[in-house]
Amino acid sequence: MGQVVLEMEGISKSFGATRALNGVKLTVRSHEIHALMGENGAGKSTLMKVLSGVYQPDAGIIKVDGKPISITKPAEARAAGINLIYQELSVATNLTVAENVFMGSEPRTRWGVADTAEMNRRTEEILRLLDAPFTATTPARKLSIAQQQQVEIARALVHRGRILIMDEPTAALSDRETDALFAIVRKLRDEGIAIIYISHRMAEVNALADCVTVLRDGAYVGELTSEELEPTKIVQMMVGRPLGDFYQSKTDRKAGKVLLDVQNLGGGKVEPASFQVRSGEVLGLAGLVGAGRTELARLIFGADPKTSGRVLLDGKEITVNEPLDAIRLGIGYLPEDRKGQGLFLQLSALTNTTMNVLGRHSRAGVIDHPMLRKLTREAIARLSIKVGGPESIVGGLSGGNQQKVLLARWLEIQPKVLLLDEPTRGVDVGAKAEIYRIINDLAASGVAVVVISSELPEVIGICDRVVVMREGVVTGECQGQDINQERIMTLATHDARLVA
């Protein structure tokens, strides 16, 4: 373990009457990956914005190398070697890699113009350290999200960054890209850089962290070393209570008649696929990234055109040419990208919740606004959505609460079938437990639920049966004792003919 490079002591911050941080402390060392964990709203992002100069604390001390420093703006944080890489990347795609790395701090020639040669030279040095598969002169528009993240890291290192803050860095990465990022993070740690790593994913923290600090409700809860890391212990610290069985009991559910019958449905990258879902059942769609699970759900929902097959609902063949057809039939689809494809972030919780049922609550073209407010308030209470009220803007909510608003929209159509694509991605453990409860309640009420998830413990924990896909092909099905990690991964990684 390295030397202490950062100490934050007694950090407090309020926004009006809301206390976001209350006497928080954090100690980080060189040669260390220090995970910062807590539910959404626990204060993680606020604490990091204080450290990076975006916010100024109401109280507390920040020390670097044992000396108190004042950070009143991001430039002062960078001068102290502190760099924050946001979850939403800030790479300018119209510039080269080197121009992005030195944006706003370009070295100058004696004639006062940007020294492009020096920028390229220094950028290449950093890219070699990161084993980057591109050069300083590569246009940023040609880079993948994972490669753009390397540019952000290079920007921090070129400014002699000693403390690197990474906020949910794998949120948009595939498994392969995540493994490559982990290799970079470990390499930077071995070079002596102190890394503060924010993540909701317990597996990532177990794989990477040398130390974990947990926050809850804006306060410091405790610190754990790598030897003390246990998922159940971290979760209990985060939520403030023993979580017990993380998943709802599946024994309370009883599958009824077949509600959704997919027969040889194909289109795009999906080969003709067949499966059934019964009322009161949670069916999992598992597979690796790119297996075709999302594409299959979009075919059922009418978001993409099918080229073969048919779909039966409650024993009758249905025609779904567009999502509106599916909605009218009682089929809902919660997309993987809730911000890009699901929610209207600039609009209210009321508008987002009720937009699919406006026709049901209007007469002669006049919308019954009191009824919509009533429905939204009921949804807020039923799903335990932490929001100021129906008129609150959805973009200001945490990830878990945004997801519950989107779930509320589909519950308003009183669905027969609900397709949920990565329903707990990017939400904290408390919100995950609540979403699992909602899924269980839906199944118990007779809804046929299809869950697409890349988290195997989630698939195993909440699904009654699991259909597995690989490269657009359904490779098999698991149920009962066969719903285990080994069987699912075998089906997900091998040709269907070899695992029958």
C-alpha positions as CSV (number, residue, x, y, z in Angstrom):
1,M,0.0,0.0,0.0
2,G,1.3,3.4,-1.0
3,Q,1.5,6.8,0.8
4,V,-1.5,8.8,1.6
5,V,-2.0,11.4,-1.2
6,L,-5.5,12.6,-0.5
7,E,-7.4,13.3,2.7
8,M,-10.9,14.8,2.8
9,E,-12.1,15.5,6.3
10,G,-15.4,16.8,7.6
11,I,-16.7,17.7,4.1
12,S,-20.2,19.2,4.3
13,K,-22.3,20.7,1.5
14,S,-25.9,21.9,1.3
15,F,-28.1,23.0,-1.5
16,G,-30.8,25.2,0.1
17,A,-32.5,23.1,2.8
18,T,-31.1,19.9,1.4
19,R,-27.9,18.5,3.1
20,A,-26.1,16.6,0.4
21,L,-22.9,15.9,2.5
22,N,-22.6,15.8,6.2
23,G,-19.0,15.6,7.6
24,V,-17.8,13.1,5.0
25,K,-14.2,11.8,5.1
26,L,-12.1,10.0,2.5
27,T,-8.5,8.8,2.5
28,V,-6.8,7.7,-0.7
29,R,-3.3,6.4,-1.2
30,S,-1.0,6.1,-4.2
31,H,-0.8,2.6,-5.8
32,E,-4.5,2.1,-4.8
33,I,-7.8,1.6,-6.5
34,H,-10.3,3.1,-4.0
35,A,-13.9,2.3,-4.8
36,L,-16.5,4.8,-3.7
37,M,-19.9,3.2,-3.2
38,G,-23.4,4.2,-2.1
39,E,-27.0,4.3,-3.4
40,N,-28.0,7.0,-5.8
41,G,-28.3,10.2,-3.8
42,A,-25.8,9.0,-1.2
43,G,-23.5,11.9,-2.0
44,K,-20.8,10.2,-4.2
45,S,-21.0,12.6,-7.1
46,T,-21.3,15.7,-4.9
47,L,-18.2,14.7,-3.0
48,M,-16.2,14.2,-6.2
49,K,-17.4,17.6,-7.5
50,V,-16.2,19.2,-4.4
51,L,-12.8,17.5,-4.9
52,S,-12.6,18.5,-8.5
53,G,-13.6,22.1,-7.9
54,V,-17.1,22.1,-9.4
55,Y,-18.6,22.8,-6.0
56,Q,-17.1,24.5,-2.9
57,P,-17.8,22.8,0.4
58,D,-19.6,24.6,3.3
59,A,-17.1,23.0,5.7
60,G,-14.2,20.6,5.8
61,I,-10.6,20.3,4.7
62,I,-8.9,18.8,1.7
63,K,-5.3,17.8,2.0
64,V,-2.9,16.6,-0.8
65,D,0.4,15.1,0.4
66,G,-0.6,16.2,3.9
67,K,-0.9,19.9,3.1
68,P,-4.3,21.7,3.1
69,I,-5.3,23.1,-0.3
70,S,-8.1,25.3,-1.5
71,I,-9.9,24.2,-4.7
72,T,-12.3,26.8,-5.9
73,K,-12.5,25.8,-9.6
74,P,-11.6,22.8,-11.8
75,A,-8.4,24.4,-13.1
76,E,-7.0,24.4,-9.5
77,A,-7.9,20.7,-9.1
78,R,-6.1,19.9,-12.3
79,A,-3.1,21.9,-11.1
80,A,-3.1,19.8,-7.9
81,G,-3.1,16.6,-10.0
82,I,-6.8,15.8,-9.5
83,N,-8.7,14.8,-12.6
84,L,-12.4,13.7,-12.9
85,I,-13.6,11.6,-15.9
86,Y,-17.3,11.9,-16.1
87,Q,-19.7,9.1,-17.1
88,E,-20.8,11.3,-20.0
89,L,-17.6,11.7,-22.0
90,S,-16.5,15.1,-23.3
91,V,-14.5,14.2,-26.4
92,A,-14.8,16.7,-29.3
93,T,-15.3,14.4,-32.3
94,N,-14.3,17.1,-34.9
95,L,-10.7,17.2,-33.4
96,T,-7.8,14.8,-33.4
97,V,-6.8,12.7,-30.4
98,A,-3.9,15.1,-29.5
99,E,-6.1,18.2,-29.9
100,N,-8.6,16.6,-27.5
101,V,-5.9,15.7,-25.0
102,F,-4.5,19.3,-24.9
103,M,-7.8,21.1,-25.4
104,G,-7.5,24.4,-23.6
105,S,-3.9,23.9,-22.6
106,E,-2.1,23.7,-25.9
107,P,1.7,24.2,-25.8
108,R,2.8,27.2,-27.9
109,T,5.6,27.9,-30.3
110,R,7.7,31.1,-30.0
111,W,5.3,32.6,-32.6
112,G,2.3,32.0,-30.3
113,V,0.6,29.3,-32.3
114,A,-0.3,25.8,-31.0
115,D,2.7,23.5,-31.2
116,T,1.1,20.6,-33.0
117,A,4.3,18.5,-33.2
118,E,4.8,18.8,-29.4
119,M,1.2,17.9,-28.8
120,N,1.5,14.8,-31.0
121,R,4.8,13.7,-29.4
122,R,3.5,13.9,-25.8
123,T,0.2,12.3,-26.7
124,E,2.0,9.4,-28.3
125,E,4.0,8.8,-25.1
126,I,0.8,8.5,-23.1
127,L,-1.0,6.4,-25.7
128,R,1.9,3.9,-25.6
129,L,1.5,3.7,-21.8
130,L,-2.2,2.9,-22.3
131,D,-1.6,0.4,-25.1
132,A,-4.1,2.4,-27.2
133,P,-4.9,1.0,-30.7
134,F,-4.9,4.5,-32.3
135,T,-2.5,7.4,-32.8
136,A,-2.3,11.1,-31.7
137,T,-3.5,12.2,-35.2
138,T,-6.5,9.9,-35.4
139,P,-9.7,11.8,-35.8
140,A,-11.8,11.4,-32.6
141,R,-14.9,10.7,-34.7
142,K,-13.4,7.3,-35.6
143,L,-13.1,6.2,-32.0
144,S,-15.4,3.8,-30.1
145,I,-16.8,4.8,-26.7
146,A,-14.1,2.7,-25.0
147,Q,-11.4,4.4,-27.1
148,Q,-12.8,7.8,-26.3
149,Q,-12.5,6.9,-22.6
150,Q,-8.8,6.3,-23.2
151,V,-8.5,9.8,-24.6
152,E,-10.1,11.1,-21.4
153,I,-7.5,9.1,-19.4
154,A,-4.7,10.4,-21.6
155,R,-5.9,14.0,-21.0
156,A,-5.6,13.4,-17.2
157,L,-2.1,11.9,-17.5
158,V,-0.7,14.5,-19.8
159,H,-1.4,17.1,-17.0
160,R,0.6,14.9,-14.6
161,G,-2.5,13.7,-12.9
162,R,-1.8,11.8,-9.6
163,I,-5.4,11.3,-8.5
164,L,-7.8,10.0,-11.2
165,I,-11.6,9.8,-10.5
166,M,-13.6,7.5,-12.7
167,D,-17.4,7.7,-12.5
168,E,-19.2,4.6,-13.7
169,P,-16.6,4.1,-16.5
170,T,-18.0,0.7,-17.8
171,A,-21.7,1.8,-18.1
172,A,-21.5,1.9,-22.0
173,L,-18.8,-0.8,-22.5
174,S,-19.0,-4.4,-23.7
175,D,-17.5,-7.2,-21.6
176,R,-14.4,-7.2,-23.8
177,E,-14.0,-3.4,-23.6
178,T,-14.5,-3.6,-19.8
179,D,-11.7,-6.2,-19.5
180,A,-9.4,-3.9,-21.5
181,L,-10.3,-0.9,-19.2
182,F,-9.6,-3.0,-16.1
183,A,-6.1,-3.7,-17.5
184,I,-5.5,0.0,-18.0
185,V,-6.7,0.9,-14.5
186,R,-4.5,-1.8,-12.9
187,K,-1.5,-0.5,-14.9
188,L,-2.1,3.1,-13.8
189,R,-2.3,1.9,-10.2
190,D,1.0,0.1,-10.6
191,E,2.5,3.3,-11.9
192,G,1.6,4.9,-8.6
193,I,-1.6,6.8,-9.5
194,A,-4.4,6.9,-6.9
195,I,-7.7,5.9,-8.5
196,I,-11.1,6.7,-7.1
197,Y,-13.5,4.3,-8.8
198,I,-17.3,4.9,-8.6
199,S,-19.4,1.9,-9.6
200,H,-22.7,0.2,-8.7
201,R,-21.5,-3.1,-10.0
202,M,-20.4,-5.3,-7.1
203,A,-18.4,-7.7,-9.4
204,E,-16.3,-4.8,-10.7
205,V,-15.5,-3.6,-7.1
206,N,-14.6,-7.2,-6.1
207,A,-12.3,-7.5,-9.2
208,L,-10.6,-4.2,-8.9
209,A,-10.7,-2.5,-5.5
210,D,-8.0,-2.4,-2.9
211,C,-10.2,-0.4,-0.6
212,V,-13.9,0.7,-0.4
213,T,-15.5,3.7,1.2
214,V,-19.3,3.6,1.6
215,L,-21.5,6.6,1.9
216,R,-25.2,6.7,2.8
217,D,-27.6,9.7,2.9
218,G,-24.7,12.1,2.5
219,A,-22.7,10.7,5.4
220,Y,-19.6,8.5,5.8
221,V,-20.5,4.9,6.8
222,G,-17.2,3.1,6.8
223,E,-14.1,1.8,4.9
224,L,-13.3,-1.7,4.0
225,T,-10.0,-3.2,2.8
226,S,-9.8,-5.8,0.1
227,E,-9.6,-8.5,2.7
228,E,-12.9,-7.4,4.2
229,L,-14.8,-7.1,1.0
230,E,-18.0,-9.1,1.0
231,P,-21.0,-8.2,-1.2
232,T,-23.5,-8.7,1.6
233,K,-21.5,-6.5,4.0
234,I,-21.2,-3.7,1.4
235,V,-24.9,-3.9,0.5
236,Q,-25.9,-3.7,4.2
237,M,-23.6,-0.6,4.7
238,M,-25.2,1.0,1.6
239,V,-28.8,0.5,2.5
240,G,-28.6,0.6,6.3
241,R,-30.2,-2.7,6.9
242,P,-29.7,-6.4,6.3
243,L,-30.9,-7.0,2.8
244,G,-31.8,-10.6,3.5
245,D,-32.7,-12.6,0.4
246,F,-31.9,-10.1,-2.4
247,Y,-34.4,-11.7,-4.8
248,Q,-38.1,-12.3,-4.2
249,S,-39.2,-15.9,-3.7
250,K,-40.2,-17.5,-7.0
251,T,-42.2,-20.2,-5.2
252,D,-45.1,-17.7,-4.7
253,R,-45.7,-17.5,-8.4
254,K,-47.8,-19.9,-10.4
255,A,-47.6,-20.0,-14.2
256,G,-50.9,-20.1,-16.0
257,K,-51.8,-20.4,-19.6
258,V,-49.5,-19.4,-22.5
259,L,-49.9,-15.7,-23.1
260,L,-47.2,-14.9,-25.6
261,D,-46.3,-17.5,-28.2
262,V,-43.4,-16.5,-30.6
263,Q,-43.1,-18.9,-33.6
264,N,-40.1,-18.8,-35.9
265,L,-39.8,-15.0,-35.6
266,G,-36.9,-13.6,-37.5
267,G,-35.5,-10.3,-38.9
268,G,-32.3,-8.4,-39.0
269,K,-29.6,-10.4,-37.1
270,V,-32.2,-12.6,-35.5
271,E,-32.6,-16.1,-37.0
272,P,-36.1,-17.6,-36.7
273,A,-36.7,-17.9,-33.0
274,S,-39.5,-19.6,-31.0
275,F,-40.4,-19.5,-27.3
276,Q,-43.5,-19.2,-25.1
277,V,-44.2,-17.2,-22.0
278,R,-47.1,-18.0,-19.6
279,S,-49.1,-15.7,-17.5
280,G,-47.6,-15.3,-14.0
281,E,-44.1,-16.3,-15.3
282,V,-40.8,-14.4,-15.5
283,L,-38.8,-15.6,-18.6
284,G,-35.2,-14.6,-18.9
285,L,-33.5,-13.9,-22.2
286,A,-29.8,-14.4,-21.6
287,G,-26.7,-14.3,-23.8
288,L,-23.5,-12.3,-24.4
289,V,-23.4,-8.8,-25.8
290,G,-24.5,-8.9,-29.4
291,A,-26.4,-12.2,-29.0
292,G,-29.6,-10.7,-30.5
293,R,-31.8,-10.4,-27.4
294,T,-32.7,-6.8,-27.8
295,E,-33.3,-7.3,-31.5
296,L,-35.7,-10.1,-30.7
297,A,-37.6,-8.0,-28.2
298,R,-37.9,-5.1,-30.8
299,L,-39.3,-7.5,-33.4
300,I,-42.0,-8.6,-30.9
301,F,-42.8,-5.0,-30.1
302,G,-42.9,-3.8,-33.7
303,A,-40.0,-1.5,-33.4
304,D,-38.2,-3.4,-36.2
305,P,-39.7,-5.2,-39.2
306,K,-39.9,-9.0,-39.1
307,T,-39.0,-11.1,-42.1
308,S,-40.5,-14.4,-40.9
309,G,-42.7,-16.0,-38.3
310,R,-45.7,-15.0,-36.3
311,V,-46.7,-14.0,-32.8
312,L,-49.7,-15.2,-30.9
313,L,-51.2,-13.4,-27.9
314,D,-53.6,-15.3,-25.7
315,G,-53.9,-18.0,-28.5
316,K,-54.7,-15.5,-31.3
317,E,-52.2,-14.4,-34.0
318,I,-51.6,-10.7,-33.8
319,T,-50.4,-8.1,-36.4
320,V,-47.8,-5.7,-35.0
321,N,-46.4,-3.4,-37.6
322,E,-45.4,-0.6,-35.2
323,P,-45.1,-0.1,-31.4
324,L,-48.5,1.5,-31.2
325,D,-50.1,-1.8,-32.4
326,A,-48.3,-3.6,-29.5
327,I,-49.3,-1.0,-27.0
328,R,-53.0,-1.3,-28.0
329,L,-52.7,-5.1,-27.6
330,G,-51.2,-4.8,-24.1
331,I,-47.6,-5.4,-24.9
332,G,-45.1,-3.0,-23.3
333,Y,-41.3,-2.6,-23.9
334,L,-38.9,-1.0,-21.5
335,P,-35.7,-0.3,-23.6
336,E,-32.1,-0.8,-22.6
337,D,-31.3,2.9,-23.2
338,R,-33.8,4.6,-20.9
339,K,-32.4,8.1,-21.6
340,G,-32.1,7.8,-25.3
341,Q,-35.1,5.7,-26.2
342,G,-37.4,5.7,-23.2
343,L,-37.7,8.9,-21.2
344,F,-38.3,12.5,-22.2
345,L,-35.8,13.9,-19.7
346,Q,-36.9,17.5,-20.0
347,L,-40.5,16.7,-19.3
348,S,-42.3,16.0,-16.0
349,A,-42.9,12.7,-14.2
350,L,-46.6,13.1,-15.0
351,T,-46.1,13.5,-18.8
352,N,-43.6,10.5,-18.9
353,T,-45.9,8.3,-16.8
354,T,-49.2,8.9,-18.6
355,M,-48.3,9.6,-22.3
356,N,-49.5,6.1,-23.4
357,V,-53.0,6.5,-21.9
358,L,-53.9,10.1,-22.9
359,G,-56.7,8.8,-25.2
360,R,-58.2,6.8,-22.4
361,H,-58.4,9.9,-20.1
362,S,-59.7,12.5,-22.5
363,R,-63.1,13.4,-23.9
364,A,-63.9,15.3,-27.0
365,G,-60.2,16.1,-27.3
366,V,-60.0,17.5,-23.8
367,I,-57.5,15.8,-21.5
368,D,-58.5,15.1,-17.9
369,H,-55.5,16.6,-16.2
370,P,-56.8,16.0,-12.6
371,M,-57.1,12.3,-13.4
372,L,-53.6,12.2,-14.9
373,R,-52.2,13.8,-11.7
374,K,-54.1,11.2,-9.6
375,L,-52.7,8.4,-11.7
376,T,-49.1,9.8,-11.4
377,R,-49.4,10.2,-7.6
378,E,-50.7,6.6,-7.3
379,A,-47.7,5.4,-9.4
380,I,-45.3,7.4,-7.3
381,A,-46.6,5.8,-4.1
382,R,-47.0,2.3,-5.6
383,L,-43.4,2.1,-7.0
384,S,-41.8,4.2,-4.1
385,I,-40.5,6.8,-6.6
386,K,-38.4,9.4,-4.8
387,V,-39.7,12.6,-6.6
388,G,-41.0,15.9,-5.4
389,G,-44.3,15.4,-7.2
390,P,-46.0,14.8,-10.5
391,E,-44.6,18.0,-12.0
392,S,-41.0,17.2,-11.2
393,I,-38.7,17.0,-14.2
394,V,-37.5,13.5,-14.9
395,G,-34.0,14.5,-15.9
396,G,-33.2,15.6,-12.3
397,L,-34.0,12.2,-10.8
398,S,-31.5,9.4,-10.0
399,G,-31.1,6.5,-12.4
400,G,-33.2,4.2,-10.3
401,N,-36.1,6.6,-10.0
402,Q,-35.9,7.4,-13.7
403,Q,-36.2,3.6,-14.3
404,K,-39.2,3.4,-12.0
405,V,-40.9,6.3,-13.9
406,L,-40.5,4.4,-17.1
407,L,-41.9,1.2,-15.5
408,A,-44.8,3.3,-14.2
409,R,-45.6,4.3,-17.8
410,W,-46.0,0.7,-18.9
411,L,-48.0,-0.3,-15.9
412,E,-50.5,2.4,-16.9
413,I,-51.4,0.4,-20.0
414,Q,-52.3,-2.6,-17.8
415,P,-50.0,-4.9,-19.8
416,K,-50.6,-8.5,-20.6
417,V,-46.9,-8.9,-21.6
418,L,-44.0,-6.7,-20.5
419,L,-40.6,-6.9,-22.2
420,L,-37.9,-5.5,-19.9
421,D,-34.5,-4.8,-21.4
422,E,-31.7,-4.5,-18.8
423,P,-34.2,-3.2,-16.2
424,T,-31.6,-2.6,-13.5
425,R,-28.6,-1.3,-15.5
426,G,-27.0,1.7,-13.9
427,V,-29.2,1.7,-10.7
428,D,-28.0,1.2,-7.1
429,V,-28.6,-1.9,-5.0
430,G,-31.6,-0.5,-3.2
431,A,-33.4,0.4,-6.4
432,K,-32.5,-3.0,-7.8
433,A,-34.3,-4.7,-4.9
434,E,-37.3,-2.5,-5.4
435,I,-37.4,-3.3,-9.2
436,Y,-37.2,-7.0,-8.4
437,R,-40.2,-6.6,-6.1
438,I,-42.1,-4.9,-8.9
439,I,-41.3,-7.6,-11.4
440,N,-42.4,-10.3,-8.8
441,D,-45.6,-8.4,-8.2
442,L,-46.4,-8.1,-11.9
443,A,-45.9,-11.8,-12.4
444,A,-48.0,-12.6,-9.3
445,S,-50.8,-10.5,-10.9
446,G,-50.7,-12.6,-14.0
447,V,-48.5,-10.6,-16.3
448,A,-46.1,-12.5,-18.6
449,V,-42.7,-10.8,-18.0
450,V,-39.7,-11.2,-20.3
451,V,-36.4,-10.0,-18.7
452,I,-33.3,-9.3,-20.8
453,S,-30.3,-9.1,-18.6
454,S,-26.5,-9.4,-18.9
455,E,-26.1,-10.0,-15.1
456,L,-26.2,-13.8,-14.6
457,P,-27.0,-13.6,-10.8
458,E,-30.0,-11.5,-11.7
459,V,-31.2,-13.9,-14.4
460,I,-30.8,-16.9,-12.0
461,G,-32.3,-15.0,-9.1
462,I,-35.6,-13.7,-10.7
463,C,-36.4,-15.9,-13.7
464,D,-38.6,-19.1,-13.8
465,R,-37.2,-20.1,-17.1
466,V,-34.3,-18.8,-19.2
467,V,-34.0,-18.8,-23.0
468,V,-30.4,-18.4,-24.2
469,M,-29.2,-16.8,-27.5
470,R,-25.9,-16.7,-29.3
471,E,-25.3,-14.7,-32.5
472,G,-29.0,-14.3,-33.3
473,V,-29.8,-17.9,-32.7
474,V,-31.8,-19.4,-29.7
475,T,-29.3,-22.1,-28.5
476,G,-31.4,-23.6,-25.7
477,E,-33.6,-23.2,-22.6
478,C,-33.0,-23.7,-18.9
479,Q,-35.5,-24.3,-16.1
480,G,-35.5,-25.7,-12.6
481,Q,-32.0,-26.8,-11.5
482,D,-30.6,-26.1,-14.9
483,I,-30.8,-22.4,-14.3
484,N,-27.2,-22.0,-13.3
485,Q,-24.2,-20.0,-14.5
486,E,-22.4,-23.0,-16.0
487,R,-25.4,-24.1,-18.1
488,I,-26.3,-20.6,-19.3
489,M,-22.7,-19.8,-20.3
490,T,-22.3,-23.0,-22.1
491,L,-25.4,-22.2,-24.2
492,A,-24.3,-18.6,-24.7
493,T,-20.8,-19.5,-26.0
494,H,-21.3,-22.6,-28.0
495,D,-23.0,-23.6,-31.2
496,A,-26.5,-24.7,-30.6
497,R,-25.8,-28.1,-32.3
498,L,-23.1,-28.8,-29.7
499,V,-25.1,-28.2,-26.6
500,A,-28.5,-29.7,-27.4
